[in-house]
Amino acid sequence: MTRPPLPEWAPHEAVWIGFPSDPELWLADLKAAEREVAEFAAAVHAGGEGEQVLLVAAHEDSAAVARELAPFAEVIVEPFGDIWLRDTAPIVCGSGKQRRAAGFGFNGWGGKYELPGDEDIGERLAAAAGLPFSKADWVLEGGAIDHDGSGTVLTTEQCLLNPNRNPGLLREDIEQRLARDLGFERVVWLGSGLLGDHTDGHIDNIARFVAPGRVAIPTPAKDDPNEAVYRDAAKRLREAKLDLVTLPSPGRLENAEGDIIPASYMNFYIGNAAVVVPQYGVANDSAAVTVVQALFPDRKAVGLRADHVLTGGGSFHCISQQIPR
């Protein structure tokens, strides 16, 4: 019988964090994104009180920058397309000598961004960490699921039932595969994700477990473009008999072209010593950190700007994948 992965708040040995490496992808945001990622890594490392940080760079030029900005980290050079390791690194299951790396198919979020190296970076990272690796026969990104260690997993219909991922698989087929490959006994389906999210509705921007059976979701801000998404998520979670807590929403954020961007405080990372919350320079930033601190009193809640990382489409949770102790 497959046992579900440990929850994110369980002790970590280390964390893989993707380091921005491609100037053609990041353009004018590259240097600022490098600094934001280095600051995130420092908060997770917490002066040695947190966890080991494994910064993954795509080539030696980027690795040299990573070593300069984050001298406390181990820098790994492995070619990849982009930094979204939550989706392309393996999901490490078990603990101690029973750990294994579970890999899945990856098709560039439904064929949108198929970049060389992303399809097998998970297997290469597992090999470098000395973890036995197996790859399932279907497409799944790590940011599409969130779980509490008890066998319950959250996901969205917009993502996991999208025909651009696993055409021909029905809801019950996906549930069977989540049980077979990751040990999840109960799947709680939400509807859609954030507007402007090119991942087709990843769960780690709208709902996150913060304790067994307890889920944090955003409460809509004034003129929030995702108000209907949040209200539908709350309704479904209550129907599933899960305990709800709310974080503020950053509200409506747009890029230079006037397009809505998927800014979310829910994309926090739960480390051994710190919970790092993305910040966007808006009114609810500090309130979100205050709520997260109350949810994790045994850790330090740290708010860090993620504006430039967000130009790539995600934030701190999206660029990280933990390795359980």
PAZAPA-4460 file (N, C-alpha, C; in steps of 0.05 Angstrom, whole numbers, plus 32768, in hexadecimal, padded with zeros to 4 digits):
% residues 325
    n_x    n_y    n_z   ca_x   ca_y   ca_z    c_x    c_y    c_z   seq   type   mol
   8011   7FE8   8000   8000   8000   8000   8011   8019   8000     1      M     A
   800C   802B   7FEE   801B   8044   7FEC   8012   8057   8002     2      T     A
   8025   8062   8011   801F   8075   8026   8022   8091   801B     3      R     A
   8010   80A4   8023   8011   80BF   8018   802B   80CD   8021     4      P     A
   8033   80E1   8012   804B   80F1   801A   8046   80FF   8034     5      P     A
   805B   8105   8042   8059   8115   805A   8050   8131   8054     6      L     A
   8041   813E   8066   8039   815A   8060   8051   816D   8060     7      P     A
   804D   8184   8055   8063   8197   8051   806F   81A0   806C     8      E     A
   805F   81A0   8081   8069   81A9   809B   8078   8193   80AA     9      W     A
   807A   817B   809F   808B   8167   80AB   80A8   816F   80A7    10      A     A
   80BB   8164   80B8   80D7   816D   80B6   80E3   8167   809B    11      P     A
   80F3   817A   8091   8100   8178   8078   811E   8173   807C    12      H     A
   812A   8163   806B   8147   8161   8069   8152   8178   8059    13      E     A
   8144   817E   8043   814E   8193   8031   8137   819C   801F    14      A     A
   813D   81B0   800E   8129   81B9   7FFB   8138   81C0   7FE1    15      V     A
   812C   81B7   7FCB   8135   81C0   7FB1   8128   81DA   7FAB    16      W     A
   8137   81EE   7FA2   812C   8208   7F99   8138   820F   7F7E    17      I     A
   8127   8214   7F6A   8130   821B   7F50   813B   8237   7F4F    18      G     A
   8152   823B   7F42   815F   8255   7F40   815C   8260   7F24    19      F     A
   8152   8279   7F21   814E   8284   7F06   8168   8283   7EF5    20      P     A
   8166   8277   7EDE   817E   8271   7ECE   817D   827A   7EB1    21      S     A
   8166   8280   7EA6   8164   8286   7E8A   815D   82A3   7E85    22      D     A
   8171   82B3   7E7B   816B   82CF   7E76   8155   82D3   7E61    23      P     A
   8152   82C1   7E4F   813D   82C4   7E3A   8121   82C0   7E45    24      E     A
   811F   82B1   7E5B   8105   82AE   7E68   80FF   82C5   7E7B    25      L     A
   8113   82CE   7E89   810F   82E1   7E9F   8113   82FE   7E97    26      W     A
   8122   8302   7E81   8126   831D   7E76   812E   8331   7E8C    27      L     A
   8121   8348   7E8E   8129   835C   7EA1   8125   8355   7EBE    28      A     A
   8115   8340   7EC3   8110   8337   7EDE   8125   8324   7EE9    29      D     A
   8138   831C   7ED9   814A   8307   7EE2   8159   830D   7EFC    30      L     A
   8167   8324   7EFD   8177   832A   7F14   8166   832D   7F2D    31      K     A
   814F   833A   7F2B   813E   833E   7F42   8132   8323   7F4B    32      A     A
   812C   8311   7F38   8122   82F7   7F3F   8137   82E7   7F4D    33      A     A
   8150   82E9   7F43   8166   82DB   7F51   8168   82E3   7F6E    34      E     A
   8165   82FD   7F73   8167   8307   7F8F   8150   82FD   7FA0    35      R     A
   8137   82FE   7F94   8120   82F4   7FA3   8123   82D7   7FAA    36      E     A
   812D   82C7   7F98   8130   82AA   7F9D   8146   82A6   7FB2    37      V     A
   815C   82B5   7FB1   8171   82B3   7FC5   8167   82BB   7FE1    38      A     A
   8156   82CF   7FE3   814A   82D7   7FFC   8137   82C2   8007    39      E     A
   8128   82B6   7FF5   8117   82A0   7FFD   8128   8288   8008    40      F     A
   813D   8282   7FFA   814E   826C   8003   815A   8272   801E    41      A     A
   8162   828B   8023   816E   8292   803D   8159   8290   8053    42      A     A
   8140   8297   804E   812C   8295   8063   8126   8278   806A    43      A     A
   8127   8267   8056   8122   824A   805A   813A   823E   806A    44      V     A
   8152   8245   8062   816A   823B   8070   816B   8245   808C    45      H     A
   8162   825E   8091   8160   8269   80AC   817A   8267   80BC    46      A     A
   8190   826E   80AF   81AA   826E   80BD   81B2   8253   80C6    47      G     A
   81A9   823E   80B9   81AF   8223   80C1   819B   8216   80D4    48      G     A
   8187   8226   80DD   8172   821B   80EF   815B   820F   80DF    49      E     A
   815B   8213   80C5   8145   8209   80B5   814C   81EF   80A8    50      G     A
   8150   81F0   808D   8156   81D7   807F   816C   81DD   806A    51      E     A
   8178   81C8   8061   818C   81CB   804C   817F   81D5   8032    52      Q     A
   818B   81E8   8025   8180   81F3   800C   8191   81E9   7FF5    53      V     A
   8184   81DC   7FE2   8190   81D3   7FC9   8186   81E5   7FB2    54      L     A
   8196   81F9   7FAB   818F   820A   7F95   8196   81FC   7F7B    55      L     A
   8182   81FA   7F69   8186   81EC   7F50   8188   8201   7F3A    56      V     A
   81A0   8202   7F2D   81A5   8214   7F17   81A8   8204   7EFD    57      A     A
   81A1   8210   7EE7   81A0   8202   7ECE   81BB   8200   7EC0    58      A     A
   81CE   8211   7EC9   81E9   8211   7EBC   81FD   821F   7ECF    59      H     A
   8216   821E   7EC8   822B   8228   7EDA   822A   8246   7EDE    60      E     A
   8223   8255   7EC9   8221   8272   7ECC   820D   827A   7EE2    61      D     A
   81F6   826D   7EE1   81E1   8272   7EF5   81EA   8268   7F10    62      S     A
   81F7   8251   7F11   8201   8246   7F2A   8214   8259   7F38    63      A     A
   8225   8267   7F29   8238   827A   7F35   8229   8291   7F43    64      A     A
   8213   829A   7F36   8203   82AF   7F43   81F6   82A4   7F5C    65      V     A
   81EB   828C   7F5B   81DE   8280   7F72   81F2   827D   7F89    66      A     A
   820A   8275   7F84   821E   8272   7F99   8225   828D   7FA6    67      R     A
   8225   82A1   7F96   822B   82BC   7FA0   8215   82C7   7FB1    68      E     A
   81FC   82C4   7FA8   81E5   82CF   7FB7   81DD   82BD   7FCF    69      L     A
   81E3   82A4   7FCE   81DA   8291   7FE3   81F1   827F   7FEB    70      A     A
   8206   8289   7FF7   821E   8279   7FFE   8218   8262   8011    71      P     A
   8201   8263   801F   81FA   824F   8032   81EE   8236   8025    72      F     A
   81E7   8238   800B   81D8   8223   7FFD   81EC   8211   7FEE    73      A     A
   81E3   81F8   7FEA   81F0   81E6   7FD7   81E4   81EB   7FBB    74      E     A
   81F5   81F1   7FA8   81EB   81F7   7F8D   81EF   81DE   7F7B    75      V     A
   81D9   81D5   7F6F   81D9   81BE   7F5D   81D5   81C8   7F41    76      I     A
   81E6   81BF   7F2F   81E3   81C7   7F12   81D6   81B0   7F03    77      V     A
   81BE   81B4   7EFB   81AF   81A0   7EEA   819F   81B0   7ED6    78      E     A
   81A1   81AA   7EBC   8192   81B8   7EA8   8174   81B5   7EAD    79      P     A
   8166   81CC   7EAA   8148   81CB   7EAC   813E   81E2   7E9A    80      F     A
   8124   81E1   7E96   8117   81F6   7E86   8113   820F   7E97    81      G     A
   8105   820C   7EAE   8101   8223   7EC0   80FE   8219   7EDD    82      D     A
   80FA   822C   7EEF   80FF   8227   7F0C   80E9   821A   7F1B    83      I     A
   80D3   8212   7F0E   80BB   820A   7F1C   80BD   81ED   7F26    84      W     A
   80CF   81E8   7F39   80D5   81CD   7F42   80BF   81C0   7F52    85      L     A
   80AC   81CF   7F5C   8094   81C3   7F69   8087   81B0   7F55    86      R     A
   8088   81B7   7F3B   807B   81A8   7F26   808C   8194   7F18    87      D     A
   80A6   8198   7F18   80B8   8187   7F08   80CB   8175   7F19    88      T     A
   80D0   817D   7F32   80E0   816C   7F44   80CE   8155   7F4E    89      A     A
   80DA   8140   7F58   80CA   8129   7F61   80BC   8130   7F7C    90      P     A
   80A6   8122   7F81   8099   8124   7F9C   80A6   810E   7FAD    91      I     A
   80B4   8116   7FC2   80C2   8102   7FD3   80AF   80F8   7FE8    92      V     A
   80AB   80DE   7FE8   8098   80D1   7FFA   80A8   80C1   800F    93      C     A
   809C   80BD   8026   80A8   80AE   803C   80BC   80BF   804B    94      G     A
   80CA   80B2   805E   80DE   80BF   806E   80F5   80AB   8074    95      S     A
   810B   80B6   807D   8122   80A5   8083   812A   8094   806C    96      G     A
   8130   807A   8072   8139   8068   805D   8123   805F   804A    97      K     A
   810A   8066   8051   80F3   805E   8040   80EC   8073   802B    98      Q     A
   80FC   8088   8028   80F5   809D   8015   80F8   8093   7FF8    99      R     A
   80E6   809E   7FE8   80E7   8098   7FCB   80DE   80B1   7FBD   100      R     A
   80E7   80B4   7FA4   80E0   80CB   7F94   80CC   80C3   7F7F   101      A     A
   80B4   80CF   7F80   809F   80C9   7F6D   809F   80DE   7F57   102      A     A
   80A4   80D4   7F3E   80A3   80E6   7F27   808A   80E2   7F16   103      G     A
   8084   80F6   7F06   806C   80F6   7EF6   8073   8102   7EDB   104      F     A
   8061   80FD   7EC8   8064   810A   7EAE   8061   8128   7EB1   105      G     A
   8070   8137   7EA0   806D   8154   7E9F   806D   815D   7E82   106      F     A
   8058   816D   7E7C   8055   8176   7E60   8053   8194   7E5D   107      N     A
   8061   81A3   7E6F   8061   81C0   7E6C   8047   81CD   7E72   108      G     A
   8039   81C3   7E87   801F   81CD   7E90   800B   81CD   7E78   109      W     A
   8008   81B5   7E6E   7FF5   81B2   7E58   7FFF   81BC   7E3D   110      G     A
   801A   81BB   7E39   8025   81C2   7E1F   802B   81E0   7E1C   111      G     A
   8028   81EF   7E31   802C   820C   7E2F   804A   8214   7E2E   112      K     A
   805A   8207   7E40   8076   820E   7E42   8087   81F5   7E44   113      Y     A
   808B   81E8   7E2D   809B   81D0   7E2D   80B9   81D7   7E28   114      E     A
   80C9   81D5   7E3D   80E4   81DE   7E3D   80F7   81C7   7E42   115      L     A
   810E   81C6   7E33   8120   81B0   7E37   812B   81AE   7E53   116      P     A
   812B   8195   7E5E   8135   8190   7E78   811F   818C   7E8D   117      G     A
   8108   8199   7E89   80F3   8197   7E9D   80E7   817B   7E9E   118      D     A
   80E8   816C   7E88   80DB   8152   7E87   80EA   813D   7E98   119      E     A
   8104   8141   7E9E   8112   812D   7EAE   8123   8138   7EC4   120      D     A
   811E   8152   7ECB   812D   815D   7EE2   8127   814E   7EFC   121      I     A
   810F   8144   7EFF   8107   8136   7F17   8118   811D   7F1B   122      G     A
   811C   810D   7F06   812C   80F5   7F08   8149   80FB   7F0F   123      E     A
   8153   8111   7F03   816F   8118   7F07   8173   8122   7F24   124      R     A
   8160   8132   7F2E   8163   813B   7F4A   8161   8124   7F5E   125      L     A
   814F   8111   7F58   814D   80FA   7F6A   8167   80EA   7F6A   126      A     A
   8173   80E6   7F53   818C   80D8   7F51   81A2   80E6   7F61   127      A     A
   81A3   8101   7F5E   81B8   8110   7F6D   81B4   810E   7F8B   128      A     A
   819B   810B   7F94   8195   8108   7FB0   8196   80EC   7FBA   129      A     A
   819B   80D9   7FA8   819D   80BD   7FB0   8182   80B1   7FB7   130      G     A
   816D   80BA   7FAB   8152   80B1   7FB0   8148   809E   7F9A   131      L     A
   813D   8087   7FA1   8131   8076   7F8C   811A   8084   7F7F   132      P     A
   811A   8082   7F64   8107   8091   7F54   80F5   807F   7F44   133      F     A
   80DC   8086   7F42   80CA   8078   7F30   80B8   808D   7F23   134      S     A
   80B0   8088   7F0A   80A1   809C   7EFB   8086   8090   7EF4   135      K     A
   8070   809E   7EFB   8055   8095   7EF5   804F   809B   7ED8   136      A     A
   8039   808E   7ECE   8032   808F   7EB2   801D   80A4   7EAC   137      D     A
   801D   80BA   7EBA   800A   80D0   7EB5   8016   80EA   7EBD   138      W     A
   800A   8100   7EB5   8014   811B   7EB9   8009   8126   7ED4   139      V     A
   801B   8130   7EE5   8013   813C   7EFE   8029   8150   7F06   140      L     A
   8021   8168   7F0D   8034   817C   7F18   802F   817E   7F36   141      E     A
   8045   8181   7F45   8043   8183   7F62   8032   8199   7F6C   142      G     A
   8031   81B0   7F5E   8021   81C6   7F66   8003   81C2   7F62   143      G     A
   7FFC   81AC   7F55   7FE0   81A6   7F50   7FD3   8199   7F68   144      A     A
   7FE2   8190   7F7C   7FD7   8182   7F93   7FE2   818E   7FAD   145      I     A
   7FD2   818C   7FC2   7FDB   8193   7FDD   7FCE   817F   7FF0   146      D     A
   7FDD   8176   8004   7FD4   8160   8015   7FDC   8165   8032   147      H     A
   7FD0   8155   8044   7FD5   8159   8060   7FE2   8142   806E   148      D     A
   7FEB   812E   805F   7FF9   8117   806B   7FE6   8101   8075   149      G     A
   7FCC   8107   8075   7FB9   80F3   8080   7FAC   80E3   806A   150      S     A
   7FB2   80E9   8051   7FA5   80DB   803B   7F92   80EC   802B   151      G     A
   7F8D   8105   8034   7F7C   8117   8025   7F8C   812A   8014   152      T     A
   7F83   812E   7FFB   7F92   813F   7FE8   7F7E   8152   7FDC   153      V     A
   7F87   816B   7FD7   7F77   817F   7FC9   7F82   8183   7FAD   154      L     A
   7F6F   8188   7F9A   7F78   818F   7F7F   7F61   819E   7F72   155      T     A
   7F65   81A5   7F59   7F50   81B3   7F4A   7F48   81A4   7F31   156      T     A
   7F2E   81A6   7F2A   7F24   819A   7F12   7F31   81A7   7EF9   157      E     A
   7F35   81C2   7EFB   7F40   81D0   7EE4   7F5B   81C5   7EDC   158      Q     A
   7F6B   81BB   7EEF   7F86   81B1   7EE9   7F85   8193   7EE3   159      C     A
   7F7E   8183   7EF7   7F81   8166   7EF4   7F6D   8159   7EE1   160      L     A
   7F57   8167   7EDB   7F44   815C   7EC8   7F47   8169   7EAD   161      L     A
   7F5C   817A   7EAA   7F60   8188   7E91   7F69   8175   7E7B   162      N     A
   7F5D   8175   7E64   7F65   8162   7E4E   7F81   8167   7E44   163      P     A
   7F8D   817F   7E4B   7FA9   8184   7E42   7FBD   8176   7E53   164      N     A
   7FB5   8168   7E68   7FC7   8159   7E79   7FC5   813B   7E74   165      R     A
   7FAE   8130   7E79   7FAA   8112   7E77   7F91   810D   7E67   166      N     A
   7F91   8111   7E4D   7F78   810D   7E3E   7F6F   80F0   7E40   167      P     A
   7F55   80ED   7E45   7F4A   80D3   7E47   7F47   80C9   7E63   168      G     A
   7F55   80D5   7E76   7F52   80CD   7E92   7F3A   80DC   7E9F   169      L     A
   7F28   80CD   7EAC   7F12   80D8   7EBA   7F19   80DE   7ED6   170      L     A
   7F06   80EB   7EE4   7F0B   80F2   7F00   7F12   80DA   7F11   171      R     A
   7F04   80C4   7F0D   7F0A   80AC   7F1D   7F25   80A0   7F16   172      E     A
   7F2E   80A3   7EFC   7F48   809A   7EF4   7F5E   80AA   7F03   173      D     A
   7F5B   80C4   7F04   7F6E   80D5   7F12   7F6F   80CE   7F30   174      I     A
   7F58   80C9   7F3C   7F57   80C2   7F58   7F65   80A7   7F5D   175      E     A
   7F61   8094   7F4B   7F6F   807A   7F4E   7F8D   807D   7F4C   176      Q     A
   7F96   808F   7F3A   7FB3   8093   7F37   7FBF   80A2   7F4F   177      R     A
   7FB0   80B5   7F5A   7FBA   80C2   7F72   7FBC   80AF   7F89   178      L     A
   7FAA   809C   7F8B   7FAB   8087   7FA0   7FC2   8074   7F9A   179      A     A
   7FC5   806B   7F82   7FD9   8057   7F7B   7FF6   8062   7F7E   180      R     A
   7FFA   807A   7F74   8016   8084   7F73   801E   8095   7F8B   181      D     A
   800A   80A1   7F99   8011   80B3   7FB0   8002   80AB   7FC9   182      L     A
   7FF1   8098   7FC9   7FE4   808E   7FE1   7FCD   809F   7FEB   183      G     A
   7FC3   80B1   7FDB   7FAD   80C2   7FE4   7F93   80B2   7FE4   184      F     A
   7F85   80B4   7FFA   7F6C   80A5   7FFE   7F53   80B5   7FF8   185      E     A
   7F56   80D0   7FF9   7F3F   80E1   7FF6   7F47   80FA   7FE5   186      R     A
   7F3A   80FF   7FCF   7F3F   8115   7FBE   7F29   812A   7FC1   187      V     A
   7F30   8142   7FC9   7F1D   8158   7FCB   7F21   816A   7FB3   188      V     A
   7F0D   816B   7FA2   7F0F   817A   7F89   7F04   8196   7F8C   189      W     A
   7F15   81AA   7F87   7F0C   81C6   7F84   7F08   81CB   7F66   190      L     A
   7EFD   81E2   7F60   7EF6   81E8   7F44   7F0D   81F3   7F34   191      G     A
   7F0E   820D   7F33   7F22   821B   7F23   7F37   8229   7F34   192      S     A
   7F4E   8230   7F27   7F63   823E   7F35   7F61   825C   7F2F   193      G     A
   7F77   826A   7F33   7F78   8287   7F30   7F77   828F   7F13   194      L     A
   7F6C   82A6   7F0E   7F6D   82B1   7EF3   7F8A   82B8   7EEC   195      L     A
   7F91   82B3   7ED4   7FAC   82BA   7ECB   7FC1   82A5   7ED2   196      G     A
   7FB8   828E   7EDE   7FCB   8279   7EE6   7FCF   8266   7ECE   197      D     A
   7FE7   8266   7EC3   7FEC   8256   7EAB   7FEE   8238   7EB2   198      H     A
   7FED   8231   7ECC   7FEE   8215   7ED4   7FD2   8208   7ED2   199      T     A
   7FBE   8218   7ECA   7FA2   820E   7EC9   7F98   8206   7EE5   200      D     A
   7F9D   8218   7EF9   7F90   8215   7F12   7F9E   8205   7F27   201      G     A
   7FB8   8209   7F2B   7FC6   81FA   7F40   7FBB   8201   7F5B   202      H     A
   7FB9   81EC   7F6B   7FAD   81EF   7F86   7FBD   8200   7F99   203      I     A
   7FD8   8201   7F95   7FE9   820F   7FA9   7FE7   822D   7FA7   204      D     A
   7FD5   8237   7F96   7FCF   8254   7F96   7FB4   825A   7FA3   205      N     A
   7FA4   8245   7FA9   7F8A   824B   7FB3   7F83   823D   7FCD   206      I     A
   7F8F   8226   7FD3   7F87   8217   7FEC   7F9F   8207   7FF5   207      A     A
   7FA6   8209   800F   7FBD   81FB   801A   7FB6   81EF   8035   208      R     A
   7FBD   81D6   8039   7FBB   81CA   8054   7FCF   81D8   8066   209      F     A
   7FC6   81DE   807E   7FD8   81E9   8092   7FD9   81D7   80AB   210      V     A
   7FC9   81C2   80AC   7FC9   81AE   80C1   7FB7   8198   80B6   211      A     A
   7FB8   8180   80C2   7FA6   816B   80B9   7F89   8174   80BA   212      P     A
   7F7B   8172   80A3   7F5F   8179   80A1   7F59   8197   80A1   213      G     A
   7F6E   81A8   80A1   7F6A   81C5   80A3   7F76   81D3   808B   214      R     A
   7F66   81E2   807C   7F6E   81EE   8063   7F6C   820D   8065   215      V     A
   7F81   821A   805B   7F80   8237   8058   7F79   823E   803C   216      A     A
   7F67   8252   8039   7F60   825D   801F   7F5E   827B   8021   217      I     A
   7F60   8289   800A   7F5E   82A6   800B   7F41   82B0   800F   218      P     A
   7F3F   82C7   801C   7F26   82D5   801D   7F28   82EC   8009   219      T     A
   7F13   82F1   7FF9   7F16   8304   7FE3   7F1B   8321   7FED   220      P     A
   7F2D   832E   7FDF   7F31   834B   7FE3   7F1D   835B   7FD3   221      A     A
   7F1D   8375   7FD7   7F0B   8386   7FC7   7F13   8384   7FAA   222      K     A
   7EFF   8382   7F98   7F04   8380   7F7B   7F16   8369   7F75   223      D     A
   7F13   8352   7F83   7F24   833B   7F7F   7F1B   832C   7F66   224      D     A
   7F2D   8328   7F53   7F24   8319   7F3A   7F1F   82FC   7F3F   225      P     A
   7F28   82F1   7F56   7F25   82D5   7F5C   7F10   82D0   7F72   226      N     A
   7EFE   82E3   7F76   7EEA   82E0   7F8C   7ED9   82C7   7F88   227      E     A
   7ED0   82C2   7F6F   7EBF   82AB   7F6A   7ECE   8291   7F6F   228      A     A
   7EE8   8291   7F68   7EF9   8279   7F6C   7EFB   8273   7F8A   229      V     A
   7F00   8288   7F9A   7F04   8284   7FB7   7EEA   827A   7FC4   230      Y     A
   7ED3   8286   7FBC   7EBA   827F   7FC8   7EB2   8262   7FC1   231      R     A
   7EB7   825A   7FA8   7EB2   823E   7FA0   7EC4   822B   7FAF   232      D     A
   7EDD   8232   7FB3   7EF0   8221   7FC2   7EE6   821D   7FDE   233      A     A
   7EDE   8233   7FEB   7ED4   8232   8007   7EBC   821F   8009   234      A     A
   7EAA   8222   7FF6   7E92   8211   7FF6   7E99   81F4   7FF4   235      K     A
   7EAA   81ED   7FE2   7EB2   81D1   7FDE   7EC1   81C6   7FF6   236      R     A
   7ED2   81D6   8002   7EE2   81CC   8019   7ECF   81C7   8031   237      L     A
   7EBC   81D9   8034   7EA9   81D5   804A   7E99   81BC   8046   238      R     A
   7E90   81B7   802D   7E81   819F   8027   7E92   8186   802C   239      E     A
   7EAC   8188   8029   7EBE   8172   802F   7EC4   816F   804D   240      A     A
   7EB8   8180   805D   7EBB   817F   807B   7ED8   8185   8083   241      K     A
   7EE5   8197   8075   7F00   81A0   807D   7EFE   81BA   808C   242      L     A
   7F10   81BE   809E   7F11   81D6   80AF   7F1E   81EC   809E   243      D     A
   7F11   8204   809D   7F1B   8219   808D   7F26   8230   809D   244      L     A
   7F3D   823B   8094   7F47   8255   809E   7F4C   8266   8086   245      V     A
   7F4C   8280   8089   7F50   8292   8072   7F68   82A4   8075   246      T     A
   7F75   82A8   805E   7F8A   82BC   805B   7F7F   82D3   804A   247      L     A
   7F8A   82EB   804D   7F82   8300   803A   7F8A   82F9   801E   248      P     A
   7F7E   8306   800B   7F87   8304   7FEF   7F96   831D   7FE8   249      S     A
   7FAA   831C   7FD7   7FB7   8335   7FCE   7FA5   8346   7FBC   250      P     A
   7F8F   833A   7FB3   7F7D   8349   7FA2   7F85   8349   7F85   251      G     A
   7F7D   835E   7F77   7F81   835F   7F5A   7F9D   836A   7F54   252      R     A
   7FAE   835A   7F48   7FC8   8362   7F3F   7FCA   835E   7F21   253      L     A
   7FD6   8371   7F13   7FD8   836F   7EF6   7FF5   8374   7EEE   254      E     A
   7FFD   8369   7ED7   8017   836E   7ECC   8017   8387   7EBC   255      N     A
   802E   838D   7EAF   8031   83A6   7EA0   801D   83A8   7E89   256      A     A
   8015   8391   7E7F   8002   8390   7E68   7FE5   8392   7E71   257      E     A
   7FE0   8393   7E8C   7FC5   8394   7E96   7FB8   8379   7E9A   258      G     A
   7FC7   8363   7E98   7FBC   8349   7E9C   7FBC   8341   7EB9   259      D     A
   7FA8   8333   7EC2   7FA7   832A   7EDE   7FBC   8315   7EE2   260      I     A
   7FCB   8317   7EF8   7FE0   8304   7EFE   7FD9   82F4   7F18   261      I     A
   7FE2   82DB   7F1A   7FD9   82C9   7F2F   7FE8   82CD   7F49   262      P     A
   7FE6   82E5   7F55   7FF3   82EA   7F6F   7FE3   82DD   7F85   263      A     A
   7FF1   82CF   7F97   7FE3   82C2   7FAD   7FF6   82BE   7FC5   264      S     A
   7FEC   82C4   7FDC   7FFB   82BF   7FF5   7FFB   82A1   7FFB   265      Y     A
   7FE9   8292   7FEE   7FE7   8275   7FF4   8000   8266   7FEA   266      M     A
   8010   8273   7FDA   8028   8266   7FCF   803F   8267   7FE2   267      N     A
   8039   8265   7FFC   804E   8265   8011   805C   8249   8012   268      F     A
   8074   8249   801D   8083   8231   8020   8087   822B   803E   269      Y     A
   8080   8213   8047   8082   820C   8063   809D   81FD   8067   270      I     A
   80B0   820B   8073   80CA   8200   8079   80CC   81F7   8096   271      G     A
   80E3   81EC   809D   80E8   81E2   80B8   80E7   81F9   80CC   272      N     A
   80F2   8210   80C5   80F4   8226   80D8   80E3   823E   80D0   273      A     A
   80DC   8240   80B7   80CD   8258   80AD   80B7   8250   809A   274      A     A
   80A2   8260   8099   808E   825F   8084   8091   8279   8074   275      V     A
   8099   8276   805B   809F   828E   804B   8087   8295   8039   276      V     A
   807D   82AD   803C   8065   82B6   802F   806C   82CB   801A   277      V     A
   8063   82C6   8001   8069   82DA   7FEC   805B   82F5   7FF2   278      P     A
   8068   830A   7FEA   805D   8325   7FEE   805E   8334   7FD4   279      Q     A
   804B   8347   7FD0   8048   8354   7FB6   8047   8372   7FB8   280      Y     A
   804D   837D   7FCF   804C   839A   7FD2   8030   83A6   7FD2   281      G     A
   801D   8397   7FDD   8001   83A0   7FDF   7FF8   83A0   7FFC   282      V     A
   7FE0   83AA   8000   7FD6   83B0   801B   7FD5   8398   802D   283      A     A
   7FCE   8380   8023   7FCA   8369   8034   7FE3   8359   8039   284      N     A
   7FFA   8362   8030   8013   8352   8034   8018   834B   8051   285      D     A
   8018   835F   8063   8020   835A   807E   800A   8349   808D   286      S     A
   7FF1   834E   8085   7FDB   833F   8092   7FDD   8321   808B   287      A     A
   7FE6   831B   8073   7FE9   82FF   806B   7FFF   82F1   807C   288      A     A
   8015   82FF   8081   802B   82F4   8091   8021   82F0   80AE   289      V     A
   8011   8303   80B8   8007   8300   80D3   7FF5   82E7   80D6   290      T     A
   7FE4   82E2   80C3   7FD3   82CA   80C4   7FE4   82B1   80C2   291      V     A
   7FF7   82B0   80B0   8008   8299   80AE   8018   8294   80C7   292      V     A
   8021   82A9   80D4   802F   82A5   80EE   801D   8298   8103   293      Q     A
   8004   82A0   8103   7FF1   8294   8116   7FEC   8277   8110   294      A     A
   7FED   826F   80F6   7FE8   8254   80EE   8000   8242   80F4   295      L     A
   8018   824D   80F5   8030   823E   80F9   8041   824A   8110   296      F     A
   8037   8249   8129   8044   8256   813F   8060   824B   8146   297      P     A
   8066   8233   813D   8080   8227   8142   8095   822E   812D   298      D     A
   808D   823F   8119   809F   8248   8105   809E   8266   8102   299      R     A
   80B1   8272   80F5   80B0   828F   80F0   80A4   8294   80D5   300      K     A
   808F   82A4   80D4   8083   82AC   80BA   8093   82C4   80AF   301      A     A
   809C   82C0   8097   80AE   82D4   808A   80A0   82DD   8070   302      V     A
   809C   82F7   806D   8092   8301   8054   80A8   830C   8042   303      G     A
   80A9   8303   802A   80BE   830C   8017   80B1   8313   7FFC   304      L     A
   80BC   8328   7FF0   80B1   8330   7FD6   80B6   831B   7FC1   305      R     A
   80A2   8317   7FB0   80A4   8302   7F9B   809A   830E   7F80   306      A     A
   809B   8328   7F7D   8090   8335   7F65   809E   832A   7F4B   307      D     A
   80B8   8328   7F4D   80C7   8321   7F34   80C5   8303   7F2F   308      H     A
   80C5   82F2   7F43   80C0   82D6   7F3F   80A4   82D2   7F33   309      V     A
   8091   82E2   7F3B   8075   82DF   7F31   8074   82E5   7F13   310      L     A
   8086   82F5   7F09   8085   82FB   7EEC   8089   82E1   7EDC   311      T     A
   8095   82CC   7EE8   8098   82B3   7EDB   807F   82A1   7EDE   312      G     A
   806C   82A9   7EEF   8053   829B   7EF1   804E   828E   7F0C   313      G     A
   8061   828F   7F1F   805C   8282   7F39   806B   8291   7F50   314      G     A
   806E   8283   7F66   807B   828F   7F7D   808B   827A   7F8C   315      S     A
   808E   827E   7FA7   80A2   826E   7FB6   809B   8250   7FB7   316      F     A
   8082   8249   7FBB   807B   822D   7FBB   8080   8220   7FA1   317      H     A
   807A   822F   7F8B   807D   8224   7F70   809A   821D   7F69   318      C     A
   80AE   822A   7F75   80CA   8226   7F6E   80D8   8213   7F81   319      I     A
   80C9   8207   7F93   80D6   81F6   7FA8   80C9   81DB   7FA9   320      S     A
   80D9   81C7   7FB3   80CE   81AC   7FB8   80DE   81A1   7FCF   321      Q     A
   80D1   819A   7FE5   80DF   8191   7FFD   80E7   8174   7FFC   322      Q     A
   80FB   816D   800B   8104   8151   800E   8100   814A   802B   323      I     A
   80EE   8139   8032   80E9   8132   804E   8102   8126   805B   324      P     A
   8104   812A   8075   811B   8120   8084   811A   8102   8086   325      R     A
***
